Amino acid sequence: IDPKEFTVDELSQTISINVTANFKLETYPEEDWVTTGGRETVDDTHFVQKINISAFTEKKENRASTVEFYANVKTAEGTYREIKETVKITQERTFYITADTIKLEVGDSTVVELFNKNKLEAKWSTSDDQEFTVDSKGQIKCVGADGDGKAPDSPCAM
């Protein structure tokens, strides 16, 4: 099996694992975010196993899983030999807002914290400038539910 270890980003994707075997191997992913995606036969002793990886949206830096390839092969002597190979998959996040929610009273401000593994440039904007303003460094300010500077019925929430 080649390769035996993968590191991928947070996007949904399919990876290919090259397998050399003259017998059928069953594939068992450890976690539900990793699923088998079919096989492509190359020749009598080679195939490519496709593994589907779901998008990674949890607010943590990485997650890992294994995929076990397994066969119980009958030998020439009539006994069975168990064959196991394991592939490790690590999926890494590169960029996300660390807070689940931010609540501010009118006039309050805070800087939005990012996990930014690759030090990408962030361009900040708001989809509701009636309630929030945001500067180029990610500092947001609650200006009110309708922009009139008066307190809304509840705190501004992002």
HUDAHU-V714416 format. One record per residue. N is the residue number from 1. RES is the residue in three letters. SS is DSSP state (a for helix, b for strand, c for the rest). PSI is psi in whole degrees, -180 to 180 (999 if undefined). OMEGA is omega in whole degrees, 0 to 359 (NA if undefined). Layout:
BEGIN
n=N res=RES ss=SS psi=PSI omega=OMEGA
n=N res=RES ss=SS psi=PSI omega=OMEGA
END
This chain:
BEGIN
n=1 res=ILE ss=c psi=133 omega=182
n=2 res=ASP ss=b psi=132 omega=350
n=3 res=PRO ss=c psi=170 omega=181
n=4 res=LYS ss=c psi=0 omega=180
n=5 res=GLU ss=b psi=135 omega=178
n=6 res=PHE ss=b psi=142 omega=168
n=7 res=THR ss=b psi=123 omega=184
n=8 res=VAL ss=b psi=164 omega=179
n=9 res=ASP ss=c psi=-174 omega=188
n=10 res=GLU ss=c psi=-4 omega=182
n=11 res=LEU ss=c psi=153 omega=174
n=12 res=SER ss=c psi=137 omega=184
n=13 res=GLN ss=b psi=170 omega=175
n=14 res=THR ss=b psi=131 omega=176
n=15 res=ILE ss=b psi=160 omega=180
n=16 res=SER ss=b psi=132 omega=178
n=17 res=ILE ss=b psi=124 omega=179
n=18 res=ASN ss=b psi=128 omega=183
n=19 res=VAL ss=b psi=133 omega=174
n=20 res=THR ss=b psi=116 omega=180
n=21 res=ALA ss=c psi=145 omega=175
n=22 res=ASN ss=c psi=27 omega=177
n=23 res=PHE ss=c psi=165 omega=183
n=24 res=LYS ss=c psi=129 omega=176
n=25 res=LEU ss=c psi=135 omega=173
n=26 res=GLU ss=b psi=150 omega=183
n=27 res=THR ss=b psi=129 omega=183
n=28 res=TYR ss=b psi=99 omega=174
n=29 res=PRO ss=b psi=144 omega=182
n=30 res=GLU ss=c psi=-38 omega=185
n=31 res=GLU ss=c psi=156 omega=183
n=32 res=ASP ss=c psi=-10 omega=177
n=33 res=TRP ss=c psi=-2 omega=176
n=34 res=VAL ss=b psi=125 omega=180
n=35 res=THR ss=b psi=157 omega=177
n=36 res=THR ss=b psi=147 omega=184
n=37 res=GLY ss=b psi=25 omega=178
n=38 res=GLY ss=b psi=170 omega=183
n=39 res=ARG ss=b psi=149 omega=173
n=40 res=GLU ss=b psi=119 omega=179
n=41 res=THR ss=b psi=131 omega=178
n=42 res=VAL ss=b psi=-51 omega=175
n=43 res=ASP ss=b psi=-166 omega=185
n=44 res=ASP ss=c psi=-24 omega=183
n=45 res=THR ss=c psi=8 omega=181
n=46 res=HIS ss=b psi=140 omega=170
n=47 res=PHE ss=b psi=164 omega=177
n=48 res=VAL ss=b psi=120 omega=177
n=49 res=GLN ss=b psi=124 omega=177
n=50 res=LYS ss=b psi=136 omega=178
n=51 res=ILE ss=b psi=124 omega=179
n=52 res=ASN ss=b psi=135 omega=180
n=53 res=ILE ss=b psi=125 omega=180
n=54 res=SER ss=c psi=157 omega=176
n=55 res=ALA ss=c psi=144 omega=183
n=56 res=PHE ss=c psi=107 omega=184
n=57 res=THR ss=c psi=-4 omega=178
n=58 res=GLU ss=c psi=151 omega=181
n=59 res=LYS ss=c psi=70 omega=172
n=60 res=LYS ss=c psi=163 omega=189
n=61 res=GLU ss=c psi=-36 omega=182
n=62 res=ASN ss=b psi=169 omega=173
n=63 res=ARG ss=b psi=156 omega=183
n=64 res=ALA ss=b psi=152 omega=177
n=65 res=SER ss=b psi=166 omega=173
n=66 res=THR ss=b psi=157 omega=171
n=67 res=VAL ss=b psi=123 omega=180
n=68 res=GLU ss=b psi=131 omega=173
n=69 res=PHE ss=b psi=130 omega=189
n=70 res=TYR ss=b psi=141 omega=173
n=71 res=ALA ss=b psi=147 omega=173
n=72 res=ASN ss=b psi=102 omega=191
n=73 res=VAL ss=b psi=133 omega=177
n=74 res=LYS ss=b psi=127 omega=180
n=75 res=THR ss=c psi=173 omega=179
n=76 res=ALA ss=c psi=-28 omega=180
n=77 res=GLU ss=c psi=-4 omega=179
n=78 res=GLY ss=c psi=1 omega=176
n=79 res=THR ss=c psi=169 omega=179
n=80 res=TYR ss=b psi=144 omega=178
n=81 res=ARG ss=b psi=127 omega=180
n=82 res=GLU ss=b psi=132 omega=179
n=83 res=ILE ss=b psi=126 omega=179
n=84 res=LYS ss=b psi=137 omega=172
n=85 res=GLU ss=b psi=143 omega=182
n=86 res=THR ss=b psi=137 omega=175
n=87 res=VAL ss=b psi=132 omega=179
n=88 res=LYS ss=b psi=135 omega=178
n=89 res=ILE ss=b psi=125 omega=175
n=90 res=THR ss=b psi=129 omega=179
n=91 res=GLN ss=b psi=129 omega=185
n=92 res=GLU ss=b psi=139 omega=172
n=93 res=ARG ss=c psi=149 omega=179
n=94 res=THR ss=c psi=-23 omega=189
n=95 res=PHE ss=b psi=121 omega=173
n=96 res=TYR ss=b psi=157 omega=174
n=97 res=ILE ss=b psi=127 omega=187
n=98 res=THR ss=c psi=-32 omega=182
n=99 res=ALA ss=c psi=143 omega=174
n=100 res=ASP ss=c psi=-42 omega=177
n=101 res=THR ss=c psi=155 omega=174
n=102 res=ILE ss=c psi=126 omega=178
n=103 res=LYS ss=b psi=131 omega=181
n=104 res=LEU ss=b psi=148 omega=170
n=105 res=GLU ss=c psi=160 omega=178
n=106 res=VAL ss=c psi=130 omega=180
n=107 res=GLY ss=c psi=-21 omega=179
n=108 res=ASP ss=c psi=153 omega=176
n=109 res=SER ss=b psi=161 omega=176
n=110 res=THR ss=b psi=160 omega=176
n=111 res=VAL ss=b psi=129 omega=178
n=112 res=VAL ss=c psi=126 omega=180
n=113 res=GLU ss=c psi=137 omega=180
n=114 res=LEU ss=b psi=146 omega=161
n=115 res=PHE ss=b psi=120 omega=188
n=116 res=ASN ss=b psi=76 omega=187
n=117 res=LYS ss=c psi=-43 omega=185
n=118 res=ASN ss=c psi=12 omega=179
n=119 res=LYS ss=c psi=44 omega=177
n=120 res=LEU ss=c psi=154 omega=177
n=121 res=GLU ss=c psi=128 omega=179
n=122 res=ALA ss=c psi=133 omega=175
n=123 res=LYS ss=c psi=115 omega=186
n=124 res=TRP ss=c psi=141 omega=175
n=125 res=SER ss=c psi=168 omega=177
n=126 res=THR ss=c psi=144 omega=176
n=127 res=SER ss=c psi=-4 omega=181
n=128 res=ASP ss=c psi=78 omega=182
n=129 res=ASP ss=c psi=-4 omega=172
n=130 res=GLN ss=c psi=-23 omega=182
n=131 res=GLU ss=c psi=-33 omega=184
n=132 res=PHE ss=b psi=150 omega=163
n=133 res=THR ss=b psi=156 omega=179
n=134 res=VAL ss=b psi=139 omega=179
n=135 res=ASP ss=c psi=-178 omega=185
n=136 res=SER ss=c psi=-12 omega=179
n=137 res=LYS ss=c psi=5 omega=178
n=138 res=GLY ss=c psi=14 omega=176
n=139 res=GLN ss=b psi=122 omega=179
n=140 res=ILE ss=b psi=150 omega=179
n=141 res=LYS ss=b psi=136 omega=176
n=142 res=CYS ss=b psi=119 omega=181
n=143 res=VAL ss=c psi=-4 omega=178
n=144 res=GLY ss=c psi=156 omega=186
n=145 res=ALA ss=c psi=-32 omega=180
n=146 res=ASP ss=c psi=14 omega=177
n=147 res=GLY ss=c psi=6 omega=181
n=148 res=ASP ss=c psi=1 omega=178
n=149 res=GLY ss=c psi=2 omega=178
n=150 res=LYS ss=c psi=149 omega=182
n=151 res=ALA ss=c psi=135 omega=174
n=152 res=PRO ss=c psi=172 omega=178
n=153 res=ASP ss=c psi=-30 omega=179
n=154 res=SER ss=c psi=166 omega=180
n=155 res=PRO ss=c psi=154 omega=172
n=156 res=CYS ss=b psi=138 omega=180
n=157 res=ALA ss=b psi=141 omega=177
n=158 res=MET ss=c psi=999 omega=NA
END
